[in-house]
Amino acid sequence: MMKTRDSNSDGRSRKSQSTPIASQPGTLPETLSGIDRRGFVQLLGAGLLVTVFEGIAEAQRGSGGGGGGRGRNVSARIHIGEDGTLTVMTGKIEMGQGARAELTQSAAEELHLSPDAIRMVMGDTQLCPDDGTTAGSRTTPSTVPAVRQAAAAARMLLVGLACKQWGVAENSVEVRDGVITHPPSKRSVTFGELAKGGAAARALDQPPPPNVSVTPVKEWKVMGTSYARPNRRDLVTGAHKFPSDLILPNMLHGKVLRPPSYGAKLLSIDLEPARAMKDVVAVREGDFVGVAAPTTFQATQALEAVAETARWEPAPHPSSTEVYDYLRRRVRSKRDVENPFAAEMAKAARGFRQTYRTAYIQHAPAETRTALAEWKDGNLTVWTCTQAPFGYHSELMRAFQLPSECVRVIVPDFGCGFGGKHTAESAIEAARLARAAGRPVSVKWTREEEFTWAYFRPAAVIEIEAALDEKGQIVVWHFININSGAAAVQTPYRIARNNCRYVPSDPPLRQGSYRTLAATANNFARECMMDELAAAAGADPLDFRLAHLDNERLRAALEEAARQFNWRERRRQKRAAGTGIGLACGTEKASVVAACVEIAVDEAKGEIVVKKVTQVFEAGTVVNPENLRKQVIGCILMGLGGALREEMIFEGGRMLNASFGKYLVPRFKDVPELDIHLRNWPGLEPVGGGETPIIAIAPAIGNAVFDATGKRIRQMPINLSTAKSSQTAS
């Protein structure tokens, strides 16, 4: 059972719209691989390019998730064809999060067009502006405004051109469905007609006018509605070509030799067994060893043949059971761990100290790292799945000492990222093999490679010291995150003396971005500790939070979640043995979330079953309610995995659970009843919704486990075998 309600304080109806499929970028790699920007424009037909690209300086400095496309430079953002077709270009990518639909809506809103008339080209470094990495929930607050500004500028300039030809005032015309109309004289002209001829193109080849403005929220007609992903038919019928589906003529399949364990050094290897095989190419460049062959089977055979000749020098490596002590010992600044409020703690009525831990986990995307590389006349083109097309572009330039114009990265819509596809290993591997073979080469990581050699969500050790006064108010809060990061490390609660910081360590595993990254760990520790303090103060967990909460938006979300869940009545009711309820809230990426959960615990079997999740999420003004709802659902389900089961197990430098058979992401049977409420706040700018909804799930479950069993579990994943007794005073 799933209930969804959209709380729209402006009261407007939001109806779903169906969308016919236009030519979408499943075919872009084939149709556009051999042309430059000028050729692309010619392919679309005579027209004009209007660009508002305002973030190039930031993007060129390597901005990892900002890149809204704002600045003074003019480049190709919007193409208007003679047939009136609008093509919008963005460096952002689509990996299932809904950016294609949302950006299409944004352009359509400002051009006064149906979104069905918009074509979107995404993630092509030769055709699109650099909008930064698709990460950090930045598409909505950064790239949506850039696309809107470009589209509004295009409309304004086209209107100005038409009015100049007619000799009428600009405020006397109307724009609808790609047609500019002057009602008094009954004259009209289409965008396509204006696009004809060099004069029009020259007139529009300029920066956006300084007085260009975008449509106010109260006048939105396309934005704010549930517009579906434009290429959905291609996805469900299999017509769309994911990066791992792409095939070029004369293409080979590549495999790369991996070390037998972390840190192992290659001493020697013999490539001749592979080179003796028909049509096989074998390459060694420093520590890189790879093979390419006409089929994946042949490539696997060749790799196994050379692997048998390899001699390695192993390196010591901690196990997953030792990792937390390992991180503590290797903090880079022991001084930053110290509590500056030690004296206040000693004087407080009650003091508490706890340690929370979160494990290394993997992103587990549906599509593993994949890249298809082709060299032609000294130029390198790579089709790949990445959240950072321009980041890959830079890595490839450095790896092969190429100028910018000789490298092109093309990103078809691909199967998931979750923060895990920022680095260009597979692209560089494919390019190395393609250069040696003189033919296109496709490298597809296996699931085991993905689980072992891709980077991980960092493990964390979080130390919390807190003190209560005689009235049960928090007077001291000392919160230290060791290793996993600073996201959401600051408390949203009102505490006079608080010290919240992230202290780096030297980790044993490669680690990197993840959905909200450290916010999952920090919010888990903070919200579970808030429940511990509420119990010590003899207060209801909801009331205790509200007593310390001034953030208006977070407070509203928490109160609504409690109301929809019927928290207060459920707290008063006697519950069946082994059942419990819990709540948690948090803020990150300028959005807020609150969740209440109901669970059932079977301590004999060691099972925790999440029965129901009520979640309230607010991200400012809602751009696409249905897409946002799907994002919240995805976050909740992904959050269940990290909360209950997901953990990388390693020993002797080897991963012991590098498969979906051993690394258990949530299954269909794990899906609880979902009661989702989206709060719309039209007075605020829209912000991203693809990350923050994950952060309240694990602590709400942890708090519900205590409610059901009386035991505190201070580690993710939450495992009943690690349960400890209730909080202890320091």
Buried (B, 14 or more C-beta within 10 A) or exposed (E): EEEBEBBBEBEBEBEEBEBEBBEBBBBBBBEBBEBEBEEBBEEBBBBBBBBBBBBBEBBEEEBBBBBBBBBEBBBBBBBBBBBBBBBBBBBBBBBBBBBBBBBBBBBBBBBBBBBBBBBBBBBBBBBBBBBBBBBBBBBBBBBBBBBBBBBBBBBBBBBBBBBEEBEBEEEEBEBEEBBBBBEEEEBBBBBBBBBBEEEBBEBBBEBBEEEBEBBEBEEBEBBBBBBBBBBBBBBEEEEBBBBBBBEBEEBBBBBBBBBEBBEBEBEEBBBEBBBEBEEBBBBBEEEBBBBBBBEBEBBBBBBBBBBEEBEBEBEEBBBBEEBBEBBBEBBEEEEBBEBEBEEBBEEBEBBBBBBBBBBBBBBBBEBBBBBBBBBEEEBBBBBBBBBBBBBBBBBBBEBBEBEEEBBBBBBBBBBBBBBBBBBBBBBBBBBBBBBBBEBBBBBBBBBEBBBBBBBBBBBBBBBBBBBBBEEBBBBBBBBBBBBBBBBBBBBBBEBEBBBBBBBBBEBBBBBBBBBBBBBBBBBBBBBBBBBBBBBBBEBBBBEBBBBBBEBEBBBBBBBBBBBBBEBEEEBEEEBEEBBBBBBBBBBBBBBBBBBBBBBBBEBEEEEBBBBBBBBBBBBBBBBBBBBBBBBBBBBBBBBBBBBBBBBBBBBEBBBEBBEEEEBBBBEEEBBBEBBBBBBBBBEBBBBBBBBBBBBBBBBBBBBBBBBBBEBBBBBBBBBBEEBEEEBEEE
